[in-house]
Amino acid sequence: MNKHTLALIFFSFVLGGCGSEQEASTPPPPAPASEPEATAIPVPAPAPSTSELFDRAIAGDWRDPANVARDVWRHPKKTLEFFGVSADQRVLEIYPGRGWYTEILVPFLRERGHYLGANVDPATAPNERVKTYLTEQNADLSAKLAAHPEVYDKAQLRQIDPANPAFGDPGSVDAVLTFRNVHNWMMGGHADIMFKGFYEVLKPGGVLGVVEHRAAGDVPAADKSGYVGQDQVIAMAKAAGFEFEESSEINANPADTKDHEAGVWSLPPSLRLGDKDRAKYEAIGESDRMTLRFRKPVVVSPAAP
């Protein structure tokens, strides 16, 4: 092989090597751009149901343990559901006393509704003994609300004269509720005006819910037993303009004979007779109670000709 041929072979080898190096150094084509990840949209938790809100309020640690122990007799959830109470209503409780139902209603209504409680003004009491009792009762309720502002801060209390009750602006509340108070109004001689006051403050279509100790039949106006006839209560409400919708046996107690020495106060929780027949009255339990729902009718104006 001559020198000329060797030079050609060498030159070809060099060129081939240079070509391979150039191909290796060529950058790969850019990868296609990835699409941005979709941002997850948070799904709001469903609003709690009325039943769940009642459960939360009834289970609240702000409740007095002595009150919780009476749930078995007072059936708060079933009673309030029967009355149709919802969390967005304005609810007026008549004579909340020291706040048994207030402990449940105020937190239940706190976020979307409003609670109003109307106790008796001590200045209207017929004597000093009653005045002292009412003053202490109202102070206890105010102290209860002040002790848990995180729960009770939006509650509104007012004091009324039972002989001339002013519950609020006409048509300003969705529901009026009262628990075991009709006998007091009958004994005081102002039951009729109280029912008229409930009618005036309720919106058309609003509900009046009544729980009361149930007598075996009608009782005289001056009766001191604490029991009232169911037909009597229905008649009072109808006379004020209400429509009677329905009764319930939620709070019935067939063991209550209703003929006790100290009336309804012989039974728990009062046990007014002390140790006398205590075991008998504790075995009976709390009183037999009517649970009644009334409605203020919606008046439809006649169409114009």
C-alpha positions in Angstrom: 0.0 0.0 0.0 1.5 3.3 -1.0 1.7 6.5 1.0 -1.1 8.1 -0.9 -3.5 5.3 0.0 -2.6 5.4 3.7 -3.3 9.1 3.8 -6.7 8.7 2.4 -7.6 6.0 4.9 -6.4 8.0 7.8 -8.2 11.1 6.6 -11.5 9.2 6.3 -11.1 7.8 9.8 -10.7 11.2 11.3 -13.7 12.6 9.5 -15.8 9.6 10.7 -14.8 10.1 14.3 -15.6 13.8 14.1 -19.0 13.0 12.8 -19.8 10.6 15.6 -18.8 13.2 18.3 -20.9 15.9 16.7 -24.0 13.6 16.7 -23.4 12.7 20.4 -23.2 16.3 21.4 -26.5 17.4 19.7 -29.0 18.2 22.5 -32.2 16.1 22.6 -35.4 17.9 21.6 -37.1 19.6 24.6 -39.8 17.5 26.4 -43.3 18.7 25.9 -44.4 21.1 28.7 -46.5 19.4 31.4 -49.9 20.8 32.0 -50.3 22.5 35.4 -52.0 20.3 38.1 -55.6 21.2 38.7 -56.2 22.9 42.0 -58.7 21.1 44.2 -61.7 23.2 45.1 -62.6 22.6 48.8 -66.1 21.2 49.2 -67.9 22.9 52.2 -69.1 20.5 54.9 -72.9 20.1 54.8 -74.8 22.2 57.4 -75.8 20.2 60.4 -79.4 19.1 60.4 -82.0 20.2 63.0 -81.7 16.9 64.7 -77.9 17.2 65.0 -78.2 20.7 66.3 -80.6 19.5 69.0 -78.3 16.7 69.9 -75.3 19.1 70.3 -77.3 21.5 72.4 -78.7 18.8 74.7 -75.2 17.2 75.1 -73.6 20.6 75.9 -71.3 20.6 78.9 -72.7 24.0 79.9 -76.0 22.3 81.1 -76.6 21.8 84.8 -76.2 18.1 85.7 -79.4 18.3 87.7 -81.2 19.5 84.6 -79.7 16.8 82.4 -80.9 14.1 84.9 -84.5 15.2 84.1 -84.2 14.7 80.3 -85.8 11.3 80.8 -89.0 13.0 82.0 -89.0 16.1 79.9 -88.0 14.7 76.5 -86.6 18.0 75.2 -85.6 16.9 71.7 -88.9 15.2 70.9 -90.9 18.0 72.4 -89.1 20.8 70.4 -89.3 18.7 67.3 -93.0 18.3 67.8 -93.4 22.1 68.1 -91.5 22.5 64.8 -88.7 24.7 66.3 -86.0 25.3 63.8 -82.6 27.0 64.1 -83.4 30.1 62.1 -86.4 31.1 64.1 -87.1 33.9 66.6 -88.3 32.0 69.7 -89.9 33.5 72.7 -89.9 31.4 75.9 -92.5 32.4 78.5 -91.4 32.1 82.1 -88.1 30.3 81.5 -87.6 30.3 85.3 -84.0 29.4 86.1 -83.4 28.2 82.6 -84.1 24.5 82.1 -85.1 24.9 78.5 -83.0 28.0 78.1 -79.8 25.9 78.3 -80.9 24.0 75.2 -82.7 26.7 73.2 -80.1 29.4 73.3 -77.2 27.4 71.8 -79.6 25.8 69.3 -80.7 29.2 68.0 -77.4 31.0 68.5 -76.0 31.0 64.9 -79.1 31.6 62.8 -82.0 32.4 65.1 -82.7 34.4 68.2 -83.8 33.5 71.7 -86.0 35.8 73.9 -87.0 34.9 77.4 -89.8 36.6 79.4 -89.8 36.2 83.1 -92.1 38.0 85.6 -91.0 41.4 86.8 -90.6 41.1 90.6 -92.1 44.6 91.0 -95.5 43.1 90.0 -95.5 40.4 92.7 -98.6 40.3 95.0 -96.5 40.1 98.2 -92.9 40.2 99.5 -92.5 36.4 99.6 -93.3 36.1 95.9 -91.2 39.2 95.1 -88.2 37.6 96.8 -88.7 34.4 95.0 -88.9 36.1 91.6 -85.9 38.3 92.3 -83.7 35.3 93.1 -85.0 33.3 90.2 -84.3 36.1 87.7 -80.9 36.7 89.2 -80.0 33.0 88.9 -81.0 32.9 85.2 -78.9 36.0 84.5 -76.0 34.5 86.3 -76.4 31.3 84.3 -76.2 33.2 81.0 -73.2 35.3 82.2 -71.2 32.2 83.2 -71.0 30.9 79.6 -70.9 33.9 77.2 -69.4 31.7 74.4 -72.9 29.9 74.4 -75.4 32.4 75.8 -74.1 35.8 74.7 -76.9 36.4 72.1 -79.8 35.6 74.4 -82.2 38.4 75.2 -84.2 38.5 78.5 -87.1 40.8 79.4 -89.4 41.1 82.4 -93.2 41.4 82.0 -96.3 42.2 84.1 -98.6 39.1 83.8 -101.6 41.4 84.1 -100.5 43.5 81.2 -97.8 41.6 79.3 -95.7 43.3 76.6 -93.8 40.5 74.8 -92.6 42.5 71.8 -93.7 44.0 68.6 -96.7 42.5 67.0 -95.9 39.7 64.6 -92.2 39.6 65.6 -91.6 36.0 66.6 -91.9 32.6 64.9 -92.7 30.5 68.0 -93.9 31.0 71.6 -93.1 28.2 74.0 -94.2 27.7 77.6 -93.6 24.8 79.9 -95.8 24.1 82.9 -97.1 27.6 83.5 -100.8 27.7 82.6 -101.8 26.8 86.2 -100.0 29.9 87.5 -101.9 32.1 85.1 -105.2 30.5 86.1 -104.5 31.0 89.8 -103.4 34.6 89.1 -106.5 35.4 87.0 -104.6 36.5 83.9 -104.6 33.3 81.7 -106.8 35.0 79.0 -104.6 38.0 78.6 -101.5 35.9 78.4 -102.8 33.9 75.6 -103.9 37.1 73.8 -100.4 38.4 74.2 -99.0 35.2 72.6 -101.3 35.6 69.7 -100.3 39.3 69.1 -96.5 38.7 69.2 -96.6 35.8 66.9 -96.3 36.1 63.1 -99.2 34.7 61.1 -98.5 31.0 60.7 -96.4 31.1 64.0 -96.6 28.3 66.5 -97.6 28.3 70.2 -96.3 25.2 72.0 -97.7 24.4 75.5 -96.6 21.7 78.0 -98.7 21.6 81.2 -99.5 19.3 84.1 -102.7 17.5 83.0 -105.7 17.1 85.3 -108.2 14.3 84.8 -110.7 16.9 83.7 -111.5 20.6 84.0 -110.5 22.3 87.2 -111.9 25.4 88.9 -110.1 28.7 88.3 -109.0 28.8 91.9 -107.7 25.2 91.9 -104.4 24.9 93.7 -103.3 21.5 92.6 -101.1 22.7 89.8 -103.0 20.5 87.3 -105.2 21.9 84.4 -107.7 20.1 82.1 -106.4 19.6 78.6 -109.7 20.8 77.1 -109.5 23.9 79.2 -106.1 24.8 77.8 -107.3 24.2 74.2 -110.3 26.4 74.9 -108.2 29.3 76.2 -106.0 29.2 73.1 -108.9 29.0 70.8 -110.6 32.0 72.5 -107.4 34.0 71.8 -107.7 33.2 68.1 -105.4 30.1 67.8 -106.1 27.0 65.8 -105.5 23.8 67.6 -103.3 21.5 65.5 -102.2 18.5 67.4 -101.6 16.9 70.8 -98.8 14.5 71.7 -98.2 12.0 74.5 -94.5 12.7 74.5 -94.6 13.8 78.1 -97.4 11.6 79.4 -97.0 9.6 82.6 -99.9 7.2 83.2 -98.5 6.4 86.7 -99.5 9.9 87.9 -102.8 9.6 89.8 -103.1 13.4 90.1 -104.6 13.2 93.6 -101.6 14.0 95.8 -101.7 15.8 99.1 -99.6 18.7 98.0 -100.8 18.6 94.4 -98.3 18.3 91.6 -95.5 19.5 93.9 -95.7 16.2 95.9 -93.9 14.7 92.9 -90.3 15.1 91.8 -88.5 17.3 91.4 -90.2 19.3 94.1 -91.0 16.5 96.6 -92.7 19.2 98.8 -93.7 16.6 101.5 -90.2 15.8 102.2 -89.7 12.2 103.5 -93.5 11.6 103.7 -94.4 9.0 101.1 -91.2 9.9 99.3 -90.6 6.5 97.9 -94.1 6.4 96.5 -93.7 9.7 94.8 -90.3 8.9 93.4 -91.7 5.7 92.0 -94.4 7.7 90.2 -91.9 10.1 88.8 -92.7 13.5 87.3 -96.2 14.6 86.5 -98.4 13.5 83.6 -98.2 16.3 81.0 -100.1 17.4 78.0 -98.1 18.6 75.0 -100.1 20.8 72.6 -99.3 22.6 69.4 -101.4 25.6 68.2 -101.0 27.9 65.2 -101.8 31.5 64.5 -103.8 31.4 61.3 -102.7 33.1 58.1 -105.4 35.5 57.0 -105.7 35.6 53.2 -107.2 38.8 51.9 -109.9 38.4 49.3 -108.8 39.1 45.8 -109.8 42.5 44.4 -112.6 42.3 41.9 
